[in-house]
Amino acid sequence: MNKFCADICSKPAAKFKALGHPVRFWIAQQLMQTEHCVHEFVELTKLDFSTISQHLSALKAADILSIEKRGKEIYYRLTCPCTRTFIACVNEKLEKDKG
C-alpha cells in the first residue's frame, strides 16, 4: 500500500466531487450522447439559468467538460473520456442491483 499524498489525490478527487451533485451528474449523463447548451438544461430541469451555469462552471473547473461558443450560444461537451466510462459503469451497476 502507498503512503497517502494529498497532492496526488486532490485532482482526481475534484472530478469525483464535481460529479457528486445530482444535477451535475445528470448534466454529465446528458452530455454522454451529444453536446448541449445551457437553455436545454434549464428547460429540462426547470432550474434558474444562473443555477445551471454554476453547475456547468463546476464541471468545467474540474476539466470534465469544455465549451464552444457559436454565435450567442455556448455548447458544452464532455472532454474527460473516463467520465463516460464511469457513468456507464455506475448506471450498469444500478440496473443490476434493481433485478
N, C-alpha and C positions, 0 to 999 in steps of 0.2 A: 504494500500500500504506500502511496506517495504522501508526503507531508502536505498539509493544506497550505495553499498560497492564494490569498485573496486577489492579487494582481492577475493571476492566470484565470481565475474563475469568474471575475467580475463581468467581462464582456459577454461570455456565453449566458451567464445568469441574467443579464439585461435583456437578452432576446426572450427568454422564458418569462421574465417579468412583464415585458410588453405584451406578450400573448396571454398573460394571466387574467386579463379583464374580459368578461363575456362579450362585450361589444367589439373589442379589438380582435378576439379570437374569431368572432363571426365575420368581421371585415376580412380577415386573412382567408377564411374559408371562401368568401365570395370572390376573392382575387385569385383563387386557385385556377379558375377557368379562363378568365379574361380580365382585362383592365376595366376600371370603373372610375367615375368622377363623384365628387362629393354629393351632388344633388341626388344621385341614385341611392346613396346610403341614407341620406336624410329622408327621402321618400319612403324607403322600406322600413326604417326604424321609428319614424315619427319623432326623432330627437332633433334638437336645435342644430342648426348649421355649425355654430361655434363648438358644440359638444363633439360632433363628428370630426370637426377639424382638429380638436385637441387629441382625439384618439388616433387620427391619421398621423399627427405630428409625433406622437409617442412611438408609433410603429416605424416611422421614418428615422427617428433618432436612434432606434435600435438596429437600423440598417436592414429592416425586414422588407421594406418596400421602397420604391423610387417613384418619382413624379416626372411627368412630361406635360408641359404647358402647350396647349393648342388653342390659339385664339384666346377666348376668355375662360375656357375650361382647363382644369388641371386633371390629368388622368393618373391614376395610381395603379401600380402593378407590383407583384411580389418579385423581389430580387434575390432573396435568400433561398436557394433551391432546397435546403434541408427543411424549410418551413413546410413545404408541400408534403414531404415525406412524413414529417412529424404529425401534421394534421390528419393525413390519411391513416396513419398508424393509430392515432387516438380514436378516430371515428370507427375504424375497423374493430378495435378492442371493445368499444361501447356497443357496437352491434352484436358482437359475440356474447357479451355479457347479458344482453337482453334475452337471448334464446337459450 
